[in-house]
Amino acid sequence: MAGLDLDQFVDDAGAQLCLKHAGVQRGRCRYGERCHRSHAPPSAASLPGLRIRAEARAAAQAAAAAHVANTARRRELPDWLGARRRQVVFDASGPPLERLRRACAAFLGVFEEGGLERLHVAEPDAAAVPLCPTLISAHKRAGRTLPRSWKDARQRQDKQLKKLRATPAWRAYVDAYVEFVGTVIAPLCGGGEGRVVAQCPPTLRIAMPAKKATIGVHRDADYAGHDCAEINFWVPLTAVSGPRALRVESAPDLGDFRPVDLDVGQGLRFDGYNCRHYTVPNDSGETRVSFDFRVVPGSLWRGKTGGAKMGDYPVRSIGGD
């Protein structure tokens, strides 16, 4: 494991641990009692670091396995798809996006212009628990101390989501999203029939000023269940630039990551299945609110849509005759 600080992993006597015996490095120690490093139990101070290393290794192994599984499911794709998921900034403005933005602001409790950018200003109020779990998590990532009522709501996320999805604002949000996909997104996807199979609802992201990023470096092919014909879209509901912007490489494994600055009314189309993307900690002093989703042109979707998913995301057929 490159860059590993061997000195931090020791036993109670201060001797360096054998990393293979401790499970940090893959494989088994071949030397046993003849090993020049300790096979004794790790010290209490070493346990947190060992746990982090083990979790990181397990996550990397899971991502590699998912990538292999998705690669095995790949099929021959038409040449036109490459052009349709080439990275491009597009015009997303219009009534559907404005309705979507207003509905989102409503279920987040924002009732004034510019309020989305200032979501982080209000301290968590024990008597006003948000219905949106994403908002609660955003406060948590920003380092806020959550009231007990917020912690309880975070633990019963399914119940909170059920309440949220029963509100008029949420229904307006989804209706506006479906119209947005049908009128703005479907024409960007090709396939000739005007129908797409889209993630529904989209993934809402709230990034308050914080020391942690919301999205680590990844490509969607790293996760099981994604379709190799997916096209990714990212649409901000607040202006994004610098530390508030998504960073995307322009071609698979090219590594030329750059932040994509967007105004409200613009969106980004990109090949998130194959190209790596991530965010950095938001130190801009303003909250970023955005949504992202995945779409497969209808002609390339295999199977039914009822109960189907792209990764963990439910899908819906939108558009067409």
Number of C-alpha atoms within 10 A of each C-alpha: 10 4 5 10 8 11 11 16 25 24 21 13 10 13 17 19 25 24 21 14 20 19 16 22 15 12 10 13 17 10 9 13 10 9 13 12 17 22 20 16 14 21 17 12 13 17 16 12 14 18 13 12 17 16 13 13 17 12 12 13 12 15 19 16 15 19 20 16 16 19 15 9 12 12 10 7 11 11 8 11 18 13 12 19 21 16 21 14 17 16 12 22 14 12 12 21 23 17 19 23 22 20 22 23 22 18 19 19 16 17 12 9 9 11 16 22 20 14 24 23 13 8 11 19 12 13 9 10 20 21 23 23 20 19 21 20 18 21 23 18 19 18 14 15 13 18 13 11 15 24 17 12 19 23 11 12 16 12 13 17 15 12 13 18 16 10 14 12 20 21 14 18 25 19 16 21 20 24 17 22 25 20 17 18 22 24 18 16 23 20 19 11 14 20 22 27 25 30 26 20 19 21 14 17 18 23 29 31 25 22 13 17 19 17 15 12 12 17 19 26 25 22 21 20 19 21 24 21 22 27 26 22 22 19 25 26 27 21 20 23 15 16 19 29 21 22 21 25 21 19 17 15 11 10 13 12 17 15 19 17 19 22 15 18 17 18 25 20 22 25 29 24 23 19 22 25 24 19 20 20 17 22 17 15 15 20 25 26 23 23 16 18 21 28 26 27 26 22 14 17 16 9 7 10 14 10 8 15 18 22 16 12 17 16 24 19 21 23 19 12 6
